[in-house]
Amino acid sequence: MLPLVDSSKRAGTLGSGCGVPRVHSAALSGEEGASRDIWRIKVWAGVMTTPAGSGRGFGSVSWWGLSPALDLQAESPPVDPDSQADTVHRTPELDVLLLGSVDGRHLLRTLSRAKLWPRRRFNFFVLENNLEAVARHMLIFSLALEEPEKMGLQERSETFLEVWGNALLRPPVAAFVRAQADLLAHLVPEPDRLEEQLPWLSLRALKFRERDALEAVFRFWAGCEKGPEAFPMNRLWDSRLRHYLGSRYDARRGVSDWDLRMKLHDRGAQVIHPQEFRRWRDTGVAFELRDSSAYHVPNRTLASGRLLSYRGERVAARGYWGDIATGPFVAFGIEADDESLLRTSNGQPVKTAGEITQHNVTELLREVAAWGRARATRGDPEEQQHAEGSPEPGTAAAPTPESFTIHFLPLNSAQTLHHKSCYNGRFQLLYVACGMVHLLIPELGACVAPGGNLIVELARYLVDLRQEQLQGFNTRVGELAQAAGFAPQTGARPSEIFARFCKSQESALGNTVPAVEPGTPPLDVLAQPLEASSPALEGLTQPLQGGTPHCEPCQLPSEAPGSLSEVLTQPQGALALPNCESDSKTGV
């Protein structure tokens, strides 16, 4: 059984914080009257400083990306028709390996913009560090590819936003999650039915115990444990927040404004409105599309297991271990193809990040719906062409769902992929999230084809980290990429969000560039073991009731801290993977 964790009984100060710079009147434009004066006093008193540098706001499990969605075709090498002219359908393929993409935003954007590029078949290989993230991938894609006759575009986009970024759901959305989770729970153990109903999904690479655990995750989502105490999100969110802020908890509104105005706004996310950011920090509800009273059902897709130390023993506990510092606004809410959404008036954005996110997701799902229509009409070329509409001259028609496949790889397999000939030198593009940078090792670089590209997500939007830590992280990413056989892309556009590299034609596993000399000292503040930053279990609730052991997720995230701590604290000349406990070795 997985017990629940209440950390409010040991909420202590988590650091001395950073220095407080001078506060200008522009930073206080949203405050009025006495509240503005109190806000200013607390800033000058140092109450506003968050546990800067602790990294605890990042959490140990990622539920949404900390960077805008990318079109992976635009990041991959140009198509070489002659290299794959002997394929069965004579269609060039794009093989992409993604580590820690967590929410499928890059995949969805790539599919939505497929008409802008020559026709290619996509093979997305996704590697996550926990099975709950795999389950969310499956749920999000099944929602995005839902037939329009069953769910309209507006309902689909609103459901997507709530499931993806809200800690609390409306009852109709929670009912959809239960129904879809129940369907997926029945499909996972039956490969033939799964392949028939979801032709875009492949779980063949997963181990049998991982498939069983994945089924258990879906059964928990489907409500095999009844009652609000199965996952009391309100209390769990508040406990995380208390533990994160410590003695600053009573000043959490000011802390929220400080992090937003002095961190996220300065780093390019000016469209995030103080009200929506403060609401998310307090309640976990990022996108309030209806009346606030409608959001009261816990979002079970944000639950995960974790091993904690309790009275000298390892205890498996279920809780919310995700981000409580940045929020889900960055992935779709700070950039837009429609420049009018980013317009400002009197120096202030006219649209909030929530409104931009809703617009972008709606347009994205509108384009992705073409894949679902192609599936529904396949076998009738005339009807399919009518459903897709006439393509613009010089552009490719929307491919069928069979033109892309999402392959989920076993947990913790990044360092062994090169042992299989089918992966060695296969991928034209490798994407690594900032939470998985510690896996960027020469063995992983051997899976990228010569001339292939590497995209690394940087930690720019982690509000916990100071500027010098961000710079140290960027330097460390360059060192790891060089040791793995990559060099910075020539002519790549400058970016503080992504680092772009290219693999030379001569690179091979046995001829990688040695690690460079240390450029930045290790950061001890991120080196604490997981138990040191985890809440104590004195406030542990009683074990969950009403469910069989089969309904429990039987695999837990790794005990090792996030990659930010692993990358920045390991000796910079050593590139061996940290000796952390494997997810697949942990059972409940």
Stockholm file with secondary structure:
# STOCKHOLM 1.0

chainA/1-588         MLPLVDSSKRAGTLGSGCGVPRVHSAALSGEEGASRDIWRIKVWAGVMTTPAGSGRGFGSVSWWGLSPALDLQAESPPVDPDSQADTVHRTPELDVLLLGSVDGRHLLRTLSRAKLWPRRRFNFFVLENNLEAVARHMLIFSLALEEPEKMGLQERSETFLEVWGNALLRPPVAAFVRAQADLLAHLVPEPDRLEEQLPWLSLRALKFRERDALEAVFRFWAGCEKGPEAFPMNRLWDSRLRHYLGSRYDARRGVSDWDLRMKLHDRGAQVIHPQEFRRWRDTGVAFELRDSSAYHVPNRTLASGRLLSYRGERVAARGYWGDIATGPFVAFGIEADDESLLRTSNGQPVKTAGEITQHNVTELLREVAAWGRARATRGDPEEQQHAEGSPEPGTAAAPTPESFTIHFLPLNSAQTLHHKSCYNGRFQLLYVACGMVHLLIPELGACVAPGGNLIVELARYLVDLRQEQLQGFNTRVGELAQAAGFAPQTGARPSEIFARFCKSQESALGNTVPAVEPGTPPLDVLAQPLEASSPALEGLTQPLQGGTPHCEPCQLPSEAPGSLSEVLTQPQGALALPNCESDSKTGV
#=GR chainA/1-588 SS CCCBCCCGGGCCCCCCCCCCCCCCGGGGTTCCHHHHHHHHHHHHHTTTCCCTTCCGGGCSSCCSCSSCCCCHHHHSCCCCGGGGTTSTTCCCEEEEEEESCCSCHHHHHHHHTGGGSCCCEEEEEEECSSHHHHHHHHHHHHHHTCCTTTSCHHHHHHHHHHHHHCSEECHHHHHHHHHHHHHHHHHTTCHHHHHHHCTTEECTTSCHHHHHHHHHHHHHHTTSSCSGGGSCHHHHHHHHHHHHHGGGGGGHHHHHHHHIIIIITTTTCTTSCHHHHHHHHHHSCCCCCSCGGGCCEECGGGCEEEEEEETTEEEEEEECCSCSSSCTTHHHHSCCSSGGGGCEETTEESSCHHHHHHHHHHHHHHHHHHHHHHHHTTTCHHHHHHHHCCCCTTSCCCCCGGGEEEEECCTTCTTTGGGSTTTTTCEEEEEECGGGGGGCCHHHHTTEEEEEEEEEECCTTCTTSCHHHHHHHHHHHHHHHHHTTEEECTTCCCCSSEEEEEECTTCCGGGCCCCCCCCSCCCGGGCCCHHHHSCCSTTCCCCCCSCCGGGSCCCCCCSSCCHHHHHHHSCTTCCSCCCCCCGGGCCC
#=GC SS_cons         CCCBCCCGGGCCCCCCCCCCCCCCGGGGTTCCHHHHHHHHHHHHHTTTCCCTTCCGGGCSSCCSCSSCCCCHHHHSCCCCGGGGTTSTTCCCEEEEEEESCCSCHHHHHHHHTGGGSCCCEEEEEEECSSHHHHHHHHHHHHHHTCCTTTSCHHHHHHHHHHHHHCSEECHHHHHHHHHHHHHHHHHTTCHHHHHHHCTTEECTTSCHHHHHHHHHHHHHHTTSSCSGGGSCHHHHHHHHHHHHHGGGGGGHHHHHHHHIIIIITTTTCTTSCHHHHHHHHHHSCCCCCSCGGGCCEECGGGCEEEEEEETTEEEEEEECCSCSSSCTTHHHHSCCSSGGGGCEETTEESSCHHHHHHHHHHHHHHHHHHHHHHHHTTTCHHHHHHHHCCCCTTSCCCCCGGGEEEEECCTTCTTTGGGSTTTTTCEEEEEECGGGGGGCCHHHHTTEEEEEEEEEECCTTCTTSCHHHHHHHHHHHHHHHHHTTEEECTTCCCCSSEEEEEECTTCCGGGCCCCCCCCSCCCGGGCCCHHHHSCCSTTCCCCCCSCCGGGSCCCCCCSSCCHHHHHHHSCTTCCSCCCCCCGGGCCC
//
